[in-house]
Amino acid sequence: VPKMPFPKLHNAMTQFMRLVRQTEGWSSACTPGCVSRRPPNVAVPAPIRMQPSNSEASTAVTATLSLSSSDEDDEQPVVRKSSSMVKWSEVNLRGDKPLENILLRATPANKVAAAWSDVTLPQCKAFWQDSNGRAEDYDLSADARHVDVFVSHSWSPPENWKIVMGSDINYAELKSAILAVMAKDIALTRNNLESWGDVTLWVDKACIPQDNKMLKESCINLIEKFIRRCDHVCVLFTWSYLERLWCVFEWACVLMDKPPDKLWLQTENFVTEQSLPLYLECIRYFSLKRTKCFLESDRAILERKIDSCYVSREAFEELVKA
């Protein structure tokens, strides 16, 4: 039997699982991560969730309005602090505590990753669809002392994605599935596959507050320290990865701080006969001047960090290409 190309396999699996989800009883019989229906008499285990810190548990963190229940006639809207507002207060009261200890966050894998069979795939796909962060995205993460995996990736697919990979392969969906497989591999090393959703990830959109400019800039300045606090780094290495300045800076940090056995370079789902020459081209012609930023304000921040941490920009480029 000839081997099915990955794009066709991905499309077939996606269509098959969508069909299966429509089968009566699928939602009640399956939990995130399962690939077959459970018998009706088998109890479904509760998903493992990260516990918020004491400060978060004692503070309302949603930016919504709620009504006091003391008296219907005297009901007054009470503004509750968002997670970023709470975090800003913690930063201002931190004293001598290192800033990275306050701002390091992690999100459980099952919040942002889902395999073809998982009923949460549409929600995870929506998360990875673009880089526009909202206050509720920050609520996907919680304070952490260390993180299992730092996820380095480009939010946008390569411009020629559909030509190279085909129109049936959705970039956001594929990233979600790749991270789910990785989390399950980690859970297997701990002899507990069912706990794959408890594997912690650092993802910028969920772990950096997008609605507070000062906090966001502080997190950006701590990226290399965040990477050091993560056990592993997963790089979703498309052929346009080195075109993004953010990705390039993270890649250099990885090369400086992580041994090879702590790096997972995810390329197997991206490398095809059509994309391989594009990979070689992006490395051969890499230069800082050709890199892009979604926000030009980020470029100034990152270039300052490169100038302060490396001998020269030319030396930085050689490190990245090596």
Secondary structure, DSSP 8 states (H G I E B T S, - for coil): -----HHHHHHHHHHHHHHHHTSTTHHHH--TT--S---TTS-----------HHHHTS-----EEE--S-GGG--EEE---HHHHHHHHHHT-TTS-HHHHH-EEEEHHHH---TT-TTHHHHHHHHT-----HHHHTT-EE-S-EEEEEE--SS--TTHHHHH-TT--HHHHHHHHHHHHHHHHHHHTT-GGGGGG-EEE-HHHHS-TT-HHHHHHHHTTHHHHHHTEEEEEEE--TTGGGBHHHHHHHHHHHHH--GGGEEEE-TTT--TTTHHHHHHHHHT--GGG-B-SSHHHHHHHHHHHHHHSS-HHHHHHHHH-
